[in-house]
Amino acid sequence: MRRFLAPFALVAVLALSACGGGDSDAGTDDDTSTSSDTGTPASPSDVSPCDLTTEDTVAQVFGGTVESAEPGEARNCEYTLSGASVTLVEVYYFGDADDWDALKAGYEANRGPLTPVDLGDEAFYPGDLAQNEYVVLAGDTVFAVGIGDFTTDIAPGVAELAGIITGEVG
């Protein structure tokens, strides 16, 4: 199943939308968002999941070659790899720290018990995919890293990539 995480991520995105997460400035005409000194957009709506890491980093962590990196359907970026330990890595951008509690509750309700991990300000992996997906709050950024290949084997590299992104955004 190539896009195994996407339906689950969509549930999380819908939960955030229902709770009003990630869109605290909705309805204002003030379009004053500017980039920070690091080049990261100041407004969560300006963040592209494909900007959270690079193709080179994904290839370095998982081995092989990144054949493509394209925006997905659920606030994610899909990195298709060849000659790597996995064929698809997905990076999701879920919003800012204000969205964390709603996202976490949505994961727990829909994806099983959460296992906390020592990463960023707070992080966990969901019960259904175990260490094949990490959801992280780092600074003011909420993101997830997972593999798109359904497997019961733990894929190497997911935690490492989540840690690299945490260092870059946190």
C-alpha positions, 0 to 999 in steps of 0.5 A: 500500500503505497499511500498508507499514511495519507488516510490517517493524516487526513483524519488528523488534518480534519480534526485540526480543521474542526477544532479551528487549529492552524488558522487562527488568523482566518477572516482577517485581511492583514496579509503581513506574513514575512519570512523569519531570519531562517527563511522559514515562513512566519505564517503556518499557512505558508509552510510547505511540507517539502520545505521541512527537509531536503531530498539529499537529507532523505537520501542520506538517511534512507540510502538510495536515490530520491526519484521525486519529491512532490506535495501530497494530498494531505499536507505532506511531501512524498519522497519516492526513493529507489535503491533505498531501505524503503520506497516512500517517505512522507513528511507532514506539516500539521501546523504550529504549537497551538494545534498540538493538543488537538492533533494528539487527541485525534491520533489517540482516538483514531490510531491507538495508544500513543508511545511518547519518545524523547524528541523535540519538545514532545513527540510520540508514535501511534499504536498502529504503525509503531516506530514507522511514524513519528509525530513531533512538536519542535518549537512552534512546528508540528510535523510527522515523518513516516514511511508510505510502505506498509510493513510490520518491520520497523524501517530504519531512518524514520526516527533519524529523519524526525530528529534532523528536522527537529534540529532544523525547525526547533 
